[in-house]
Amino acid sequence: MAQATFSVRMDETLKKQFDGLCQDFGMNASTAINVFARAVVRQRRIPFEISSPETDITREGAMQAFNTLRAQAKENGVSDMSLDDINKEIDRARAEV
């Protein structure tokens, strides 16, 4: 069977934890990812539930989040940024990923 390379970026601490746990299971990370991929293909679904802790987004919750972000921006001295400045920061952050 032909082999293909699959590259994944993840937090360094998470990788170390994952590698250690895989080693406890008697396998390496590559084998664990292959086990996961086979389970997904076989079951035709992610073999565990993926959910968000907050299911309902309310206007009140959104306003609370917005006000928290506004306060953080003021604390960090960036509350006077224009929309163009904000978009440039977003573009810069996307380029780093």
Steps between C-alpha positions, in 0.01 A plus 500: 500500500638842406578732790419871526625762744249686716630807687315652795577814699418496871601663823841371614375412850204309357734307269724400791197386700362309200836335427532394864151353512554317170821355642303381806267321255798336329483697176631819347298804396496393135342166590242674721403738218467201265274323753284814519484534118401135459224538761365811323497325162350178642226677700456785250495747791727649765503225765428738787274797564625848419299770670515852629440568868272793413222387269285812491652830400286777639510871435586549866791253479630658180484849653681375810776350283522823297526713814771272640699535176450877507634517857802286406571724200491807725734334754744414220491845345340393172147632545552776242583268208317565175323225308791504251748457787299207636482333158878543457555329836271215397686460169834503685377231743373283213835529323679370813295178500 
